[in-house]
Amino acid sequence: MPAIADAVSHVTILQRSPTYYFTGENRNLLADHLRELEVPEEWVHDIVRRENLFNLHALTQLALEEPEFAKRRSSIWCAPRCHRVSTWETHFTPRYMPWRQRIAFLPDGDCSSRSATGRRRS
């Protein structure tokens, strides 16, 4: 959309509902530690993959079993990092419960120069 904004007289963006976000470092501390210990790279990959699957399962279970808690946690994770957005609740509060649709990851909690997919915004 930024690419066409200067070329047209009007742009309308439609969004059915915002998505839930969670933040985290854009690196894996376990992988870094395993590499420091000189663990073979194929093992690092397998161990980190298993940890990621375990964490995703735990997040999914939390969202399904305690949706109100997960909903509150999502806004606690992201709102302080996106403080420049003055209408946070209006634009970033989904109308559905967590994990009823996908949850987006904000690497390093970056709300300013990257989208939730990690692509640089223009």
C-alpha positions as CSV (number, residue, x, y, z in Angstrom):
1,M,0.0,0.0,0.0
2,P,2.7,2.6,0.7
3,A,3.9,2.0,-2.8
4,I,0.7,3.3,-4.3
5,A,-0.2,6.0,-1.8
6,D,1.5,8.8,-3.7
7,A,0.1,7.6,-7.1
8,V,-3.6,7.7,-6.2
9,S,-6.0,10.3,-4.8
10,H,-7.6,7.9,-2.2
11,V,-6.7,4.6,-0.6
12,T,-9.1,2.6,1.6
13,I,-7.8,-0.3,3.8
14,L,-10.3,-2.8,5.0
15,Q,-9.4,-5.1,7.9
16,R,-11.9,-7.5,9.3
17,S,-10.4,-7.6,12.7
18,P,-6.9,-7.0,14.1
19,T,-4.8,-10.0,15.1
20,Y,-3.3,-11.0,18.4
21,Y,0.5,-10.4,18.7
22,F,3.2,-11.8,20.9
23,T,6.7,-10.6,21.1
24,G,10.1,-12.2,21.6
25,E,13.7,-11.9,20.8
26,N,14.5,-12.4,17.2
27,R,17.1,-15.0,18.2
28,N,17.1,-18.2,20.2
29,L,19.1,-18.2,23.4
30,L,19.1,-22.0,23.6
31,A,20.5,-22.3,20.1
32,D,23.2,-19.8,20.9
33,H,24.1,-21.7,24.1
34,L,24.2,-25.0,22.3
35,R,26.5,-23.6,19.7
36,E,28.8,-22.2,22.4
37,L,29.0,-25.8,23.8
38,E,29.9,-26.9,20.2
39,V,26.9,-29.2,19.9
40,P,26.6,-30.4,16.3
41,E,24.4,-28.1,14.2
42,E,21.9,-30.8,13.2
43,W,21.4,-31.5,16.9
44,V,21.0,-27.7,17.6
45,H,18.3,-27.6,14.9
46,D,16.4,-30.6,16.2
47,I,16.6,-29.5,19.9
48,V,15.5,-25.9,19.0
49,R,12.7,-27.2,16.8
50,R,11.4,-29.4,19.6
51,E,11.6,-26.5,22.0
52,N,9.6,-24.2,19.6
53,L,7.0,-26.9,19.1
54,F,6.7,-27.4,22.9
55,N,6.3,-23.6,23.4
56,L,3.8,-23.3,20.6
57,H,1.7,-26.1,22.1
58,A,1.9,-24.4,25.6
59,L,0.7,-21.1,24.0
60,T,-2.1,-22.9,22.2
61,Q,-3.2,-24.7,25.4
62,L,-3.2,-21.4,27.3
63,A,-5.2,-19.6,24.7
64,L,-7.8,-22.4,24.5
65,E,-8.0,-23.1,28.3
66,E,-7.7,-19.6,29.6
67,P,-8.7,-17.3,26.7
68,E,-9.4,-14.2,28.9
69,F,-5.9,-14.5,30.5
70,A,-4.3,-15.0,27.1
71,K,-6.2,-12.0,25.7
72,R,-4.9,-9.8,28.6
73,R,-1.4,-11.1,28.2
74,S,-1.3,-10.3,24.5
75,S,-2.1,-6.6,25.1
76,I,0.4,-6.5,28.0
77,W,3.1,-7.9,25.6
78,C,2.5,-5.5,22.8
79,A,0.9,-2.2,24.0
80,P,4.0,-0.8,25.8
81,R,6.1,-1.6,22.7
82,C,3.7,0.2,20.4
83,H,3.1,3.2,22.6
84,R,3.2,5.5,19.5
85,V,-0.1,4.2,18.5
86,S,-2.6,6.5,20.3
87,T,-5.6,4.4,19.5
88,W,-4.2,1.1,20.6
89,E,-7.4,-0.5,21.8
90,T,-9.4,0.6,18.7
91,H,-7.0,-0.7,16.2
92,F,-5.2,-3.6,17.9
93,T,-8.0,-5.4,19.9
94,P,-9.4,-8.4,18.0
95,R,-13.1,-9.2,18.2
96,Y,-12.3,-12.9,18.7
97,M,-10.6,-14.9,21.4
98,P,-6.9,-15.7,21.1
99,W,-5.9,-18.6,18.8
100,R,-9.3,-18.7,17.1
101,Q,-7.3,-17.2,14.3
102,R,-3.5,-17.1,14.0
103,I,-1.3,-15.2,16.4
104,A,1.4,-13.0,14.8
105,F,5.0,-12.8,16.1
106,L,6.7,-9.4,16.4
107,P,10.4,-10.1,16.4
108,D,12.1,-8.0,19.1
109,G,8.7,-6.3,19.8
110,D,9.3,-4.1,16.7
111,C,6.2,-2.0,16.0
112,S,7.9,0.8,14.2
113,S,9.8,-0.4,11.1
114,R,8.6,-3.9,10.4
115,S,5.2,-5.5,10.1
116,A,4.2,-8.5,12.1
117,T,5.5,-10.7,9.3
118,G,9.0,-9.3,9.7
119,R,9.0,-7.5,6.3
120,R,10.3,-4.0,6.3
121,R,7.6,-1.4,5.8
122,S,8.2,1.4,3.3
